[in-house]
Amino acid sequence: MKFYSPEPEIKITRWFKEPYKSIITAARTCYSGSGIIEDDKIKHKYEGLVSDLFQAGHHTTFQHAQFQFSIANVSRHAVWSFLHSHPFYNSEQVSQRYVTVKKGNYSIPPFSSRGRSIYESGVLMQMSAYEKLRKLLFSATSEEYFLRFPGRKKVREKYEKEIDKKTQEIARYVLPVSTFTYLYHTISAITLLRYLRICKLHDTPFEQTIIAQKMADEVLKIDPDYEMILEKPLESDELPEYQFINGSPDRNPAKFRREFDDELNGKTSLLIDYKIRNQESIADAVREILGISKGELDDESAIALSIDPAQNSIFGEKLNLTTHDKLTRALHHASYTFKKKISHTADSQNQRHRMTPASRPILNAHLDDEPDYIIPVLIQKSEPALQLYKETMEKSWDSMTKLRKLGESPEFISYLLPNSVPIRFTESSDLLNLHHKHSMRLCYLAQEEIWKASLEEALQISEINPIVGKYLLPPCTLRKISGAKPFCPEGKRYCGEPVWNYSRKEYKRTI
C-alpha cells in the first residue's frame, strides 16, 4: 500500500557532530569529578549506560543533539495532526495566506481505483473553487481595503497585488487538507524517538509512519549508533483511542457537535474555567520576589509591576524576555481554560502557540455526512462568493459520502476535508503565555479567527480579572503604554488602523 502521489520527502540538513556521543558526554559529566567530559575522552559506545538512561526515563541527555530536516510532499493534515501537535519542535512552514497554491500539489492516499477517481474529482473541484473565489472576492476585498486605506484609492493599481493576497487568504478555506506543504523542522533526538514510537496514532497514521521512519533513516545515515535505542512503533490497536473508537460503533457525531456549539452560544472561544485566586496569586508572588509585605505593596500595585508596560520595561523589548524576568514569571500562577471552535486552517496557526496547550480531537470522530464548516467574514460580503463557497462545501461532503459508501478508509477520506472544517477543542494557558499569544494575535494582521478568539478571551478575562485583563492588548497598544516608538512594530505591513487609540470593544475588522 502506498500513496499515488509522491511520498513525503525527508532530508536531514543540519545536525550535531557525532550526536549519539553527546548522550554519553552529558551523562558522564554529571558524575565527573574532573570537569567536563569531552568527546575525545569517549573511546567506546557505553551501550549499558545509554540503555540504562533510556529505560529509566532519564532523557535530558538525549535532548542535546538537534536535527534539522527539510520536509516536502507532506499533507497539511499530517502536519496539523502530528508534527505540530506537541511543544518540542521548531518549524518554518510555507504559508497559504501569502503563497498561492498551485494545482496538482496534494496527497493522493491509497484508495481503490473507483475511490481514487472520486477523490481526485473532489480535489480538482476544490482547487477550481479556490481560483474562482479569488476572482469573486476581489471586488469586496478592494472595497474593504480602501475603506481602511482611503489615501491609496487614487493609485489603486499599485495595491492590487496586496489585495489579491488577501483574497487568497480567504479562498484557501475551500482547499483540501491534503494540500502539500513544505517546511524546515528541527527536533531533538528524544523527540525523534517519540515520533517513531507513536507514529500510528490518529489522524493520519499511514503518512505519519512514513514521515517518522524516513526521519529515523536519515539520522541513522549520519550516526548508526542510534539503532541501539530506536523502538518499533506501537501498533494502532495498542493505543487507547483506537480501542474506544473501534468499540463504539453507535457514536453520534452530530449530537456531539450540537452540544458543543450550543455551549459556545455563538462565541468562537468561551471561558469555562479559571483559578479563583488568579490576581491574588500574582500579587503574592510579586511580593515574594521582592521580599515585601502586603502593607508595603497592595495587590493592584504588585500586579502592575508584573504586567503593566508603563512600569515593566520588559514588555517594550523586541525579544520575548518574560519567561526569564523574575517579575513577569509571577504571571505563570494565573490560568484560564477555553472551549474553542475554529477552522482547520486557523488551528494550524493557532497550535503554533505551543505554550497554550490544547486537547485536540480525533477529527474523524467528529465527522459524518452532514457538511460542517466555518464561513469567513469576507465571504459573507459577496453573495456570488458565498453561493460558490456553500456549493463547494456541499460537493466536498458529497464526495466524502460516496467514498464512505465504497468502504474506503475513514483516514484517507479525511484528506478531502476542506480547510474550513471546524476543530472543536479545549485550550488552557497560564497568563504569562496567554499574554504573549494575545499580544501577537490581537494585531489586525493576525489570522481572522484567531484574532476573534483572542479578542473574546481578553474581554472575558477582563470581566472576571479586571486588573490583569486590561493589559491583554495588541503589540501597538502595549508599545504605546511602554513609551516605545513607533507604536506599530510592523513597518510597511502596518494594518492601516490606529488600533492603539481604540478600546477593545471598538475593535472591528473584515480583512
C-alpha positions as CSV (number, residue, x, y, z in Angstrom):
1,M,0.0,0.0,0.0
2,K,1.4,3.4,-1.0
3,F,0.5,6.9,-2.0
4,Y,-0.4,7.5,-5.6
5,S,1.2,11.0,-5.2
6,P,4.9,11.4,-4.4
7,E,5.7,10.2,-0.9
8,P,6.9,12.6,1.8
9,E,10.4,13.7,1.1
10,I,12.6,13.9,4.1
11,K,16.2,15.1,4.2
12,I,18.4,15.8,7.2
13,T,20.1,19.2,6.5
14,R,21.9,20.1,9.7
15,W,22.9,18.1,12.8
16,F,25.3,17.8,15.8
17,K,28.7,16.3,15.0
18,E,28.6,12.8,16.5
19,P,25.2,13.3,18.0
20,Y,25.0,9.9,19.8
21,K,28.2,10.7,21.6
22,S,26.5,13.8,23.2
23,I,24.4,11.4,25.3
24,I,27.5,9.8,26.8
25,T,29.4,13.0,27.4
26,A,26.4,14.7,29.1
27,A,25.7,11.7,31.3
28,R,29.3,11.2,32.4
29,T,29.8,14.9,33.1
30,C,27.0,14.6,35.7
31,Y,29.3,12.3,37.7
32,S,32.6,13.7,36.8
33,G,35.0,14.9,39.5
34,S,37.5,16.2,36.9
35,G,35.3,18.7,35.0
36,I,33.7,18.5,31.6
37,I,33.9,15.2,29.8
38,E,34.7,16.0,26.1
39,D,34.2,13.9,23.0
40,D,37.8,12.8,22.7
41,K,37.6,11.1,26.1
42,I,34.8,8.8,24.8
43,K,36.5,5.7,23.4
44,H,33.6,3.3,23.2
45,K,29.8,3.3,22.9
46,Y,28.8,2.7,26.5
47,E,25.7,0.7,25.4
48,G,24.9,-0.2,29.0
49,L,24.9,3.4,30.2
50,V,22.8,4.7,27.4
51,S,20.3,1.8,27.7
52,D,20.0,2.3,31.5
53,L,19.4,6.0,31.0
54,F,16.8,5.3,28.3
55,Q,15.0,2.6,30.2
56,A,14.9,4.7,33.4
57,G,13.4,7.7,31.7
58,H,16.4,9.9,32.2
59,H,16.0,11.5,28.8
60,T,17.5,15.0,29.2
61,T,20.8,13.6,27.9
62,F,19.0,12.7,24.7
63,Q,17.9,16.3,24.2
64,H,21.3,17.9,23.5
65,A,21.6,16.6,19.9
66,Q,19.4,18.5,17.5
67,F,18.4,17.6,13.9
68,Q,17.1,19.9,11.2
69,F,15.0,18.3,8.4
70,S,13.7,19.7,5.2
71,I,10.3,18.2,4.6
72,A,8.3,18.3,1.3
73,N,5.3,16.4,-0.2
74,V,3.6,16.2,3.2
75,S,-0.1,17.0,3.7
76,R,-1.1,19.9,5.9
77,H,-3.4,17.4,7.6
78,A,-0.4,15.3,8.8
79,V,1.5,18.4,9.9
80,W,-1.5,19.5,12.0
81,S,-2.2,16.0,13.3
82,F,1.4,15.0,14.1
83,L,4.4,17.3,13.5
84,H,2.8,20.4,15.2
85,S,0.7,18.6,17.8
86,H,3.3,18.9,20.6
87,P,5.6,21.6,22.0
88,F,9.0,20.2,21.3
89,Y,9.9,21.4,17.8
90,N,10.6,24.4,15.7
91,S,9.1,24.7,12.2
92,E,9.0,27.3,9.3
93,Q,6.2,26.2,7.1
94,V,5.1,27.8,3.7
95,S,2.1,30.0,4.3
96,Q,-1.2,29.6,2.4
97,R,-2.0,33.1,3.4
98,Y,0.8,34.6,1.4
99,V,1.8,31.9,-1.2
100,T,-0.6,30.9,-4.0
101,V,-1.4,27.2,-4.0
102,K,-0.8,25.6,-7.4
103,K,-2.9,22.8,-8.9
104,G,-1.6,19.3,-8.5
105,N,0.1,19.8,-5.2
106,Y,-1.8,17.4,-3.0
107,S,-1.6,13.9,-1.4
108,I,-3.4,11.0,-3.1
109,P,-3.9,8.3,-0.5
110,P,-4.1,4.6,-1.5
111,F,-7.7,4.4,-2.5
112,S,-9.3,1.8,-4.7
113,S,-9.4,2.7,-8.4
114,R,-13.0,3.9,-8.1
115,G,-12.2,5.7,-4.8
116,R,-9.2,7.5,-6.3
117,S,-11.4,8.8,-9.2
118,I,-14.0,10.2,-6.7
119,Y,-11.3,11.7,-4.5
120,E,-9.3,13.4,-7.3
121,S,-12.5,14.8,-8.8
122,G,-13.3,16.3,-5.4
123,V,-9.9,17.8,-5.0
124,L,-9.9,19.3,-8.5
125,M,-13.4,20.8,-7.8
126,Q,-11.9,22.4,-4.6
127,M,-8.9,23.7,-6.4
128,S,-11.1,25.2,-9.1
129,A,-13.3,26.8,-6.5
130,Y,-10.2,28.3,-4.9
131,E,-9.3,30.1,-8.2
132,K,-12.9,31.2,-8.8
133,L,-13.2,32.6,-5.2
134,R,-10.1,34.7,-5.5
135,K,-11.7,36.5,-8.5
136,L,-15.1,36.7,-6.9
137,L,-13.7,38.2,-3.7
138,F,-11.5,40.8,-5.4
139,S,-14.3,43.5,-5.5
140,A,-15.4,43.0,-1.9
141,T,-11.8,42.9,-0.7
142,S,-10.9,46.1,-2.6
143,E,-13.8,47.9,-1.1
144,E,-12.8,46.9,2.5
145,Y,-9.1,47.6,1.7
146,F,-9.7,51.2,0.6
147,L,-12.1,51.8,3.5
148,R,-9.1,51.1,5.7
149,F,-6.6,52.9,3.4
150,P,-8.6,55.7,1.6
151,G,-5.5,57.5,0.6
152,R,-4.4,54.6,-1.5
153,K,-7.5,54.6,-3.7
154,K,-6.1,57.2,-6.1
155,V,-3.3,54.8,-7.0
156,R,-5.3,51.5,-6.6
157,E,-3.3,49.7,-9.3
158,K,-0.3,49.9,-7.0
159,Y,-2.1,47.8,-4.4
160,E,-3.8,45.2,-6.5
161,K,-1.2,42.6,-5.6
162,E,-1.6,43.2,-1.9
163,I,-5.4,43.0,-2.3
164,D,-5.1,39.7,-4.2
165,K,-3.0,38.3,-1.3
166,K,-6.0,38.9,0.9
167,T,-8.4,37.2,-1.4
168,Q,-6.2,34.1,-1.5
169,E,-6.0,34.1,2.3
170,I,-9.8,33.6,2.4
171,A,-10.1,31.5,-0.7
172,R,-7.8,28.9,0.9
173,Y,-10.7,27.8,3.1
174,V,-12.0,25.6,0.3
175,L,-8.7,23.9,-0.3
176,P,-8.3,20.3,0.9
177,V,-6.3,19.5,4.0
178,S,-4.4,17.1,1.7
179,T,-2.7,20.1,0.0
180,F,1.1,19.6,0.1
181,T,3.3,21.8,2.3
182,Y,7.0,22.1,2.8
183,L,9.0,23.2,5.8
184,Y,12.1,23.1,7.9
185,H,11.5,21.1,11.0
186,T,14.0,20.9,13.9
187,I,13.8,18.5,16.8
188,S,15.9,16.8,19.4
189,A,16.9,13.2,19.5
190,I,14.3,12.4,22.2
191,T,11.5,13.9,20.0
192,L,12.6,11.7,17.1
193,L,12.5,8.6,19.3
194,R,8.9,9.6,20.4
195,Y,7.9,10.3,16.8
196,L,8.8,6.8,15.7
197,R,7.2,5.1,18.8
198,I,3.8,6.8,18.5
199,C,3.5,7.5,14.7
200,K,0.5,5.3,14.3
201,L,-1.9,7.4,16.4
202,H,-4.8,9.3,14.8
203,D,-5.5,11.1,12.5
204,T,-3.0,10.3,9.7
205,P,-1.1,7.2,10.8
206,F,-0.2,5.9,7.3
207,E,1.5,9.2,6.4
208,Q,2.9,9.7,9.9
209,T,4.6,6.4,9.8
210,I,6.4,7.2,6.5
211,I,7.5,10.6,7.9
212,A,8.8,9.2,11.2
213,Q,10.6,6.2,9.6
214,K,12.3,8.4,7.0
215,M,13.4,10.8,9.7
216,A,14.9,7.9,11.6
217,D,16.6,6.6,8.5
218,E,18.2,10.0,7.8
219,V,19.6,10.1,11.3
220,L,20.9,6.6,11.1
221,K,22.9,7.6,8.0
222,I,24.9,10.1,10.0
223,D,25.1,8.1,13.2
224,P,24.2,4.4,13.1
225,D,24.6,4.1,16.8
226,Y,21.0,5.4,17.3
227,E,19.9,2.0,16.1
228,M,20.5,0.7,19.6
229,I,17.7,2.8,21.2
230,L,15.2,3.2,18.3
231,E,12.0,1.4,19.3
232,K,9.4,0.0,16.9
233,P,6.1,1.9,16.5
234,L,3.3,1.0,18.8
235,E,0.6,-0.7,16.8
236,S,-2.7,1.2,16.4
237,D,-4.7,-1.3,18.5
238,E,-2.3,-0.7,21.4
239,L,-3.4,2.9,21.7
240,P,-6.5,3.6,23.9
241,E,-8.2,5.9,21.5
242,Y,-8.3,3.2,18.8
243,Q,-9.7,0.7,21.3
244,F,-12.5,3.1,22.3
245,I,-13.4,4.3,18.8
246,N,-13.5,0.8,17.4
247,G,-15.6,-0.4,20.3
248,S,-18.2,2.4,20.0
249,P,-19.9,2.0,16.6
250,D,-23.0,3.8,17.7
251,R,-21.4,7.2,18.3
252,N,-23.5,10.2,17.2
253,P,-21.1,13.0,15.9
254,A,-24.0,15.3,15.0
255,K,-25.3,15.2,18.6
256,F,-21.8,16.0,19.9
257,R,-21.4,18.9,17.5
258,R,-24.7,20.4,18.5
259,E,-24.0,20.0,22.2
260,F,-20.5,21.7,21.8
261,D,-21.8,24.5,19.7
262,D,-24.8,25.2,22.0
263,E,-22.4,25.6,24.9
264,L,-20.4,28.1,22.9
265,N,-23.6,30.1,22.4
266,G,-22.2,32.0,19.4
267,K,-18.7,32.5,20.6
268,T,-15.5,31.4,19.0
269,S,-13.8,30.9,22.4
270,L,-15.7,30.5,25.7
271,L,-14.0,30.9,29.1
272,I,-15.1,27.8,31.0
273,D,-12.7,27.7,33.9
274,Y,-10.0,29.7,35.8
275,K,-8.3,29.8,39.2
276,I,-10.4,31.6,41.8
277,R,-7.3,33.4,43.2
278,N,-5.7,34.4,39.9
279,Q,-5.0,38.0,40.7
280,E,-4.2,37.4,44.4
281,S,-1.7,34.7,43.5
282,I,0.1,37.0,41.1
283,A,0.3,39.7,43.8
284,D,1.5,37.3,46.4
285,A,4.2,36.1,44.0
286,V,5.4,39.6,43.2
287,R,5.7,40.4,46.9
288,E,7.6,37.1,47.5
289,I,10.0,38.0,44.6
290,L,10.7,41.5,46.1
291,G,10.6,40.4,49.8
292,I,8.0,43.0,50.7
293,S,4.8,42.8,52.8
294,K,1.2,43.4,51.8
295,G,1.2,46.6,53.9
296,E,4.0,48.0,51.8
297,L,2.7,46.9,48.4
298,D,-1.1,46.3,47.7
299,D,-2.4,43.8,45.2
300,E,-3.1,46.1,42.4
301,S,0.3,47.8,42.6
302,A,2.0,44.5,42.8
303,I,0.2,43.1,39.7
304,A,1.1,46.3,37.8
305,L,4.8,45.7,38.4
306,S,4.5,42.3,36.7
307,I,2.2,43.2,33.7
308,D,1.9,47.0,33.2
309,P,4.2,48.0,30.3
310,A,4.4,51.5,31.8
311,Q,6.1,50.1,34.9
312,N,7.7,46.9,33.5
313,S,10.1,47.8,30.6
314,I,10.5,44.1,29.7
315,F,7.3,44.4,27.6
316,G,9.0,47.0,25.4
317,E,11.7,44.6,24.4
318,K,11.9,43.0,20.9
319,L,12.8,39.7,22.4
320,N,10.2,37.9,24.4
321,L,12.0,38.0,27.7
322,T,9.1,37.4,30.0
323,T,9.9,33.8,30.7
324,H,13.4,34.9,32.0
325,D,12.5,38.0,34.0
326,K,11.6,37.3,37.7
327,L,8.7,39.7,38.0
328,T,6.9,38.6,34.8
329,R,7.2,35.0,35.8
330,A,4.7,35.7,38.5
331,L,2.1,35.6,35.7
332,H,2.5,31.9,35.5
333,H,0.3,31.4,38.5
334,A,-2.9,32.6,36.9
335,S,-4.5,30.3,34.4
336,Y,-7.6,30.1,32.1
337,T,-9.4,27.4,30.1
338,F,-11.4,27.9,27.0
339,K,-13.7,25.9,24.7
340,K,-12.9,26.8,21.1
341,K,-14.2,26.2,17.6
342,I,-12.0,27.4,14.7
343,S,-11.3,26.0,11.3
344,H,-8.5,23.5,10.5
345,T,-6.6,26.2,8.6
346,A,-6.9,28.6,11.6
347,D,-5.9,26.0,14.1
348,S,-2.9,25.1,12.0
349,Q,-1.6,28.5,13.0
350,N,-3.2,28.6,16.5
351,Q,-1.4,25.4,17.5
352,R,2.0,27.0,16.8
353,H,1.5,28.8,20.2
354,R,3.0,25.8,21.8
355,M,2.8,27.1,25.4
356,T,-1.0,27.4,25.2
357,P,-1.7,23.6,25.0
358,A,-4.9,22.1,23.8
359,S,-6.7,18.7,23.7
360,R,-7.3,18.4,20.0
361,P,-9.7,15.9,18.7
362,I,-9.6,12.7,16.7
363,L,-11.1,14.6,13.8
364,N,-12.7,11.6,12.2
365,A,-14.7,11.1,15.4
366,H,-16.4,14.5,14.8
367,L,-17.5,13.8,11.2
368,D,-20.4,12.3,9.4
369,D,-22.2,13.0,6.1
370,E,-23.5,16.4,7.2
371,P,-21.5,19.4,5.9
372,D,-19.8,21.1,8.8
373,Y,-17.7,24.2,8.1
374,I,-16.6,27.8,9.1
375,I,-17.6,30.7,6.8
376,P,-15.1,33.6,6.9
377,V,-16.5,37.1,7.3
378,L,-15.3,38.3,3.9
379,I,-17.1,35.5,2.1
380,Q,-20.3,36.8,3.6
381,K,-19.7,40.2,2.0
382,S,-20.1,38.8,-1.6
383,E,-23.3,36.9,-2.5
384,P,-21.7,35.2,-5.5
385,A,-18.7,34.1,-3.4
386,L,-20.9,32.9,-0.6
387,Q,-23.0,30.8,-3.0
388,L,-19.9,29.2,-4.6
389,Y,-18.5,28.6,-1.2
390,K,-21.6,26.8,0.1
391,E,-21.8,24.8,-3.1
392,T,-18.2,23.7,-2.7
393,M,-18.8,22.6,0.8
394,E,-21.8,20.5,-0.2
395,K,-19.9,18.9,-3.1
396,S,-16.9,18.2,-0.8
397,W,-19.1,16.3,1.7
398,D,-21.0,14.6,-1.1
399,S,-17.7,13.2,-2.4
400,M,-16.7,12.0,1.1
401,T,-20.1,10.3,1.5
402,K,-19.6,8.5,-1.8
403,L,-16.2,7.3,-0.6
404,R,-17.7,6.0,2.7
405,K,-20.3,4.1,0.8
406,L,-17.5,2.4,-1.2
407,G,-16.0,1.3,2.1
408,E,-12.8,3.4,1.8
409,S,-10.7,4.1,4.9
410,P,-12.0,7.0,7.0
411,E,-8.4,8.0,7.5
412,F,-7.9,8.6,3.8
413,I,-11.4,10.1,3.2
414,S,-10.4,12.8,5.7
415,Y,-7.8,14.1,3.2
416,L,-10.7,15.5,1.2
417,L,-11.8,17.7,4.1
418,P,-11.7,21.4,3.3
419,N,-9.6,23.8,5.3
420,S,-12.8,25.2,6.6
421,V,-13.7,22.1,8.7
422,P,-14.1,23.1,12.3
423,I,-11.8,21.9,15.1
424,R,-13.6,21.7,18.4
425,F,-11.3,21.5,21.4
426,T,-10.4,22.8,24.8
427,E,-7.3,25.0,25.4
428,S,-5.6,26.1,28.6
429,S,-2.9,28.6,29.4
430,D,-1.2,30.3,32.2
431,L,-1.4,34.1,32.0
432,L,2.2,34.7,31.0
433,N,2.0,32.6,27.8
434,L,-1.6,33.8,27.1
435,H,-0.4,37.4,27.3
436,H,2.3,36.7,24.7
437,K,-0.2,35.0,22.4
438,H,-2.7,37.9,22.7
439,S,0.0,40.4,22.1
440,M,0.7,38.7,18.8
441,R,-2.8,37.7,17.8
442,L,-4.8,40.9,18.7
443,C,-2.8,42.6,16.0
444,Y,-5.1,43.4,13.0
445,L,-2.7,41.5,10.7
446,A,-3.4,38.2,12.6
447,Q,-5.4,35.4,11.1
448,E,-9.1,36.4,11.3
449,E,-10.4,33.5,13.5
450,I,-7.5,33.5,15.9
451,W,-7.9,37.3,16.2
452,K,-11.6,37.0,17.0
453,A,-10.9,34.2,19.6
454,S,-8.2,36.2,21.3
455,L,-10.4,39.3,21.5
456,E,-13.3,37.3,23.0
457,E,-10.8,35.7,25.5
458,A,-9.4,39.1,26.5
459,L,-12.8,40.6,27.1
460,Q,-14.0,37.6,29.1
461,I,-10.9,37.6,31.3
462,S,-11.4,41.4,31.9
463,E,-14.8,40.6,33.3
464,I,-13.6,38.2,36.0
465,N,-10.0,39.6,36.5
466,P,-10.1,43.2,35.5
467,I,-6.7,44.2,36.9
468,V,-4.8,41.8,34.6
469,G,-7.4,41.7,31.8
470,K,-6.9,45.3,30.9
471,Y,-3.3,44.5,29.8
472,L,-4.3,41.8,27.3
473,L,-3.7,44.1,24.3
474,P,-2.2,44.1,20.8
475,P,1.5,45.0,20.4
476,C,1.0,48.5,19.2
477,T,-1.1,49.4,22.3
478,L,1.4,47.8,24.7
479,R,4.2,49.7,23.0
480,K,2.3,53.0,23.3
481,I,1.8,52.3,27.1
482,S,5.5,51.5,27.5
483,G,6.6,54.6,25.6
484,A,8.2,52.7,22.7
485,K,8.0,54.2,19.2
486,P,6.8,53.7,16.6
487,F,3.7,52.2,18.2
488,C,3.2,49.7,15.3
489,P,6.2,47.4,15.1
490,E,5.2,46.0,11.6
491,G,6.8,48.8,9.5
492,K,5.5,48.6,5.9
493,R,3.0,45.9,7.0
494,Y,1.1,48.4,9.2
495,C,-2.6,47.4,9.2
496,G,-3.9,50.9,8.5
497,E,-5.8,51.3,11.7
498,P,-4.6,53.3,14.7
499,V,-5.6,50.5,17.0
500,W,-3.6,51.9,19.9
501,N,-6.3,54.6,20.2
502,Y,-9.2,52.2,20.3
503,S,-10.8,50.4,23.3
504,R,-11.1,46.6,22.7
505,K,-14.9,46.9,22.4
506,E,-14.3,49.1,19.4
507,Y,-12.2,46.6,17.5
508,K,-13.8,45.6,14.2
509,R,-12.2,44.1,11.1
510,T,-13.2,42.3,7.9
511,I,-9.8,42.0,6.3
